[in-house]
Amino acid sequence: LHELYGCAVLFLTAHADDVTVTRARRAEPAGYLIKPTNALTIKAALELALDQRFREAAARARERALQENGLDLHGALQHLPVAVQLEDAEGHLVHVNDAFC
């Protein structure tokens, strides 16, 4: 759902075993709630998921704005006088600017 429609996914389940949690992680959920739960816990998880969704949308909008102005993030970072190293979520090196070298 997240990949196809860009919607946040929250799992609500009674299963907390390693196999189930590992499978759920592959779906990149915004949250994983274990039953039994209560309304306050669900409300907090929903609010955090929505906050994350809004932050992601804002970041995409900023990136689009940079691209529309003929700039991309890598290009903008390339001209900074300080060393910049970008890594992906797994810690793999994605980009270094000239000042880094």
MODELLER restraints for C-alpha pairs under 7 A, 6 or more apart:
rsr = mdl.restraints
at = mdl.atoms
rsr.add(forms.Gaussian(group=physical.xy_distance, feature=features.Distance(at['CA:1:A'], at['CA:7:A']), mean=6.29, stdev=0.5))
rsr.add(forms.Gaussian(group=physical.xy_distance, feature=features.Distance(at['CA:2:A'], at['CA:8:A']), mean=5.94, stdev=0.5))
rsr.add(forms.Gaussian(group=physical.xy_distance, feature=features.Distance(at['CA:2:A'], at['CA:9:A']), mean=6.73, stdev=0.5))
rsr.add(forms.Gaussian(group=physical.xy_distance, feature=features.Distance(at['CA:8:A'], at['CA:29:A']), mean=6.69, stdev=0.5))
rsr.add(forms.Gaussian(group=physical.xy_distance, feature=features.Distance(at['CA:8:A'], at['CA:30:A']), mean=5.73, stdev=0.5))
rsr.add(forms.Gaussian(group=physical.xy_distance, feature=features.Distance(at['CA:8:A'], at['CA:49:A']), mean=6.53, stdev=0.5))
rsr.add(forms.Gaussian(group=physical.xy_distance, feature=features.Distance(at['CA:8:A'], at['CA:53:A']), mean=6.89, stdev=0.5))
rsr.add(forms.Gaussian(group=physical.xy_distance, feature=features.Distance(at['CA:9:A'], at['CA:29:A']), mean=4.90, stdev=0.5))
rsr.add(forms.Gaussian(group=physical.xy_distance, feature=features.Distance(at['CA:9:A'], at['CA:30:A']), mean=5.45, stdev=0.5))
rsr.add(forms.Gaussian(group=physical.xy_distance, feature=features.Distance(at['CA:9:A'], at['CA:31:A']), mean=6.94, stdev=0.5))
rsr.add(forms.Gaussian(group=physical.xy_distance, feature=features.Distance(at['CA:10:A'], at['CA:29:A']), mean=5.71, stdev=0.5))
rsr.add(forms.Gaussian(group=physical.xy_distance, feature=features.Distance(at['CA:10:A'], at['CA:30:A']), mean=5.51, stdev=0.5))
rsr.add(forms.Gaussian(group=physical.xy_distance, feature=features.Distance(at['CA:10:A'], at['CA:31:A']), mean=4.66, stdev=0.5))
rsr.add(forms.Gaussian(group=physical.xy_distance, feature=features.Distance(at['CA:10:A'], at['CA:32:A']), mean=5.73, stdev=0.5))
rsr.add(forms.Gaussian(group=physical.xy_distance, feature=features.Distance(at['CA:11:A'], at['CA:31:A']), mean=6.21, stdev=0.5))
rsr.add(forms.Gaussian(group=physical.xy_distance, feature=features.Distance(at['CA:11:A'], at['CA:32:A']), mean=4.63, stdev=0.5))
rsr.add(forms.Gaussian(group=physical.xy_distance, feature=features.Distance(at['CA:11:A'], at['CA:33:A']), mean=5.89, stdev=0.5))
rsr.add(forms.Gaussian(group=physical.xy_distance, feature=features.Distance(at['CA:12:A'], at['CA:32:A']), mean=6.13, stdev=0.5))
rsr.add(forms.Gaussian(group=physical.xy_distance, feature=features.Distance(at['CA:12:A'], at['CA:33:A']), mean=4.74, stdev=0.5))
rsr.add(forms.Gaussian(group=physical.xy_distance, feature=features.Distance(at['CA:12:A'], at['CA:34:A']), mean=5.85, stdev=0.5))
rsr.add(forms.Gaussian(group=physical.xy_distance, feature=features.Distance(at['CA:12:A'], at['CA:35:A']), mean=6.73, stdev=0.5))
rsr.add(forms.Gaussian(group=physical.xy_distance, feature=features.Distance(at['CA:13:A'], at['CA:33:A']), mean=6.35, stdev=0.5))
rsr.add(forms.Gaussian(group=physical.xy_distance, feature=features.Distance(at['CA:13:A'], at['CA:34:A']), mean=5.08, stdev=0.5))
rsr.add(forms.Gaussian(group=physical.xy_distance, feature=features.Distance(at['CA:13:A'], at['CA:35:A']), mean=5.60, stdev=0.5))
rsr.add(forms.Gaussian(group=physical.xy_distance, feature=features.Distance(at['CA:14:A'], at['CA:34:A']), mean=5.19, stdev=0.5))
rsr.add(forms.Gaussian(group=physical.xy_distance, feature=features.Distance(at['CA:14:A'], at['CA:35:A']), mean=4.68, stdev=0.5))
rsr.add(forms.Gaussian(group=physical.xy_distance, feature=features.Distance(at['CA:15:A'], at['CA:34:A']), mean=6.77, stdev=0.5))
rsr.add(forms.Gaussian(group=physical.xy_distance, feature=features.Distance(at['CA:16:A'], at['CA:34:A']), mean=6.84, stdev=0.5))
rsr.add(forms.Gaussian(group=physical.xy_distance, feature=features.Distance(at['CA:30:A'], at['CA:49:A']), mean=5.27, stdev=0.5))
rsr.add(forms.Gaussian(group=physical.xy_distance, feature=features.Distance(at['CA:31:A'], at['CA:45:A']), mean=6.46, stdev=0.5))
rsr.add(forms.Gaussian(group=physical.xy_distance, feature=features.Distance(at['CA:31:A'], at['CA:49:A']), mean=6.99, stdev=0.5))
rsr.add(forms.Gaussian(group=physical.xy_distance, feature=features.Distance(at['CA:66:A'], at['CA:72:A']), mean=5.41, stdev=0.5))
rsr.add(forms.Gaussian(group=physical.xy_distance, feature=features.Distance(at['CA:77:A'], at['CA:97:A']), mean=6.37, stdev=0.5))
rsr.add(forms.Gaussian(group=physical.xy_distance, feature=features.Distance(at['CA:78:A'], at['CA:97:A']), mean=4.73, stdev=0.5))
rsr.add(forms.Gaussian(group=physical.xy_distance, feature=features.Distance(at['CA:78:A'], at['CA:98:A']), mean=6.16, stdev=0.5))
rsr.add(forms.Gaussian(group=physical.xy_distance, feature=features.Distance(at['CA:81:A'], at['CA:99:A']), mean=6.07, stdev=0.5))
rsr.add(forms.Gaussian(group=physical.xy_distance, feature=features.Distance(at['CA:82:A'], at['CA:99:A']), mean=5.72, stdev=0.5))
rsr.add(forms.Gaussian(group=physical.xy_distance, feature=features.Distance(at['CA:83:A'], at['CA:97:A']), mean=6.41, stdev=0.5))
rsr.add(forms.Gaussian(group=physical.xy_distance, feature=features.Distance(at['CA:83:A'], at['CA:99:A']), mean=4.74, stdev=0.5))
rsr.add(forms.Gaussian(group=physical.xy_distance, feature=features.Distance(at['CA:83:A'], at['CA:100:A']), mean=4.05, stdev=0.5))
rsr.add(forms.Gaussian(group=physical.xy_distance, feature=features.Distance(at['CA:84:A'], at['CA:96:A']), mean=5.63, stdev=0.5))
rsr.add(forms.Gaussian(group=physical.xy_distance, feature=features.Distance(at['CA:84:A'], at['CA:97:A']), mean=5.70, stdev=0.5))
rsr.add(forms.Gaussian(group=physical.xy_distance, feature=features.Distance(at['CA:84:A'], at['CA:100:A']), mean=6.02, stdev=0.5))
rsr.add(forms.Gaussian(group=physical.xy_distance, feature=features.Distance(at['CA:85:A'], at['CA:95:A']), mean=5.79, stdev=0.5))
rsr.add(forms.Gaussian(group=physical.xy_distance, feature=features.Distance(at['CA:85:A'], at['CA:96:A']), mean=4.50, stdev=0.5))
rsr.add(forms.Gaussian(group=physical.xy_distance, feature=features.Distance(at['CA:85:A'], at['CA:97:A']), mean=6.94, stdev=0.5))
rsr.add(forms.Gaussian(group=physical.xy_distance, feature=features.Distance(at['CA:86:A'], at['CA:93:A']), mean=6.10, stdev=0.5))
rsr.add(forms.Gaussian(group=physical.xy_distance, feature=features.Distance(at['CA:86:A'], at['CA:94:A']), mean=5.37, stdev=0.5))
rsr.add(forms.Gaussian(group=physical.xy_distance, feature=features.Distance(at['CA:86:A'], at['CA:95:A']), mean=5.05, stdev=0.5))
rsr.add(forms.Gaussian(group=physical.xy_distance, feature=features.Distance(at['CA:86:A'], at['CA:96:A']), mean=6.36, stdev=0.5))
rsr.add(forms.Gaussian(group=physical.xy_distance, feature=features.Distance(at['CA:87:A'], at['CA:93:A']), mean=4.49, stdev=0.5))
rsr.add(forms.Gaussian(group=physical.xy_distance, feature=features.Distance(at['CA:87:A'], at['CA:94:A']), mean=5.06, stdev=0.5))
rsr.add(forms.Gaussian(group=physical.xy_distance, feature=features.Distance(at['CA:88:A'], at['CA:94:A']), mean=6.38, stdev=0.5))
